[in-house]
Amino acid sequence: MMKLRRQAREMALQVLYALEISHEPIDQIISDVIILNENAECDEVLMRELVMKAVSNREAIDERIRDRSRNWDFNRIALIDKIILRQSIAELIFCEDIPPRVTISEAIELAKKFSTEDSHVFINGLLDRIFHDLIDEGRIFPEIFEKQEKE
C-alpha cells in the first residue's frame, strides 16, 4: 500500500509539473503520465485526488504558502518545491485517511528525489508550520492518528 501511494504521489507531481509547463488539458496530461509510467503500480485514485485538489484549491493553498514563507519571496520558491508543497497541503487537508506525519515524510522524500539538496529542509519546515496551523483551525485532528499508531 505504501509503495502504491508513493508512486501515486510521484505521478501526481509529474502531472502537476507538466500542467505548469505545458498548459495542456489536465485529462490529457493524466493520461500521458499514466502511459509513461505504464509499468508502475500506483493508487490511481489517490493520484487523481491529489492532482484535482491541488489544482482546484491552488489559490487558497498558495496563500497558506505565502503566509508561512514570509522570509521567502513566493516567486523565488523553486517551481518543483511549490508543486510538492501544493500537493502535500492538499493531501493534509483532503486525505483524512492518511496520517499527517506520513504526508510530511513523503513530501520530504519527494523533495530529496526531485529537487535541490536543501529543499527537503525548507519543505519540512513549511509543512510543519502549516500542519500546526491546520490543527489550530480544527481542520486536522492528529490525536486520531496518534491513537491509531498506539493500537
Helices and strands as residue ranges (DSSP letters): H 2-22, H 26-36, H 44-56, H 58-68, G 74-76, H 79-94, H 100-114, H 119-136, H 142-150
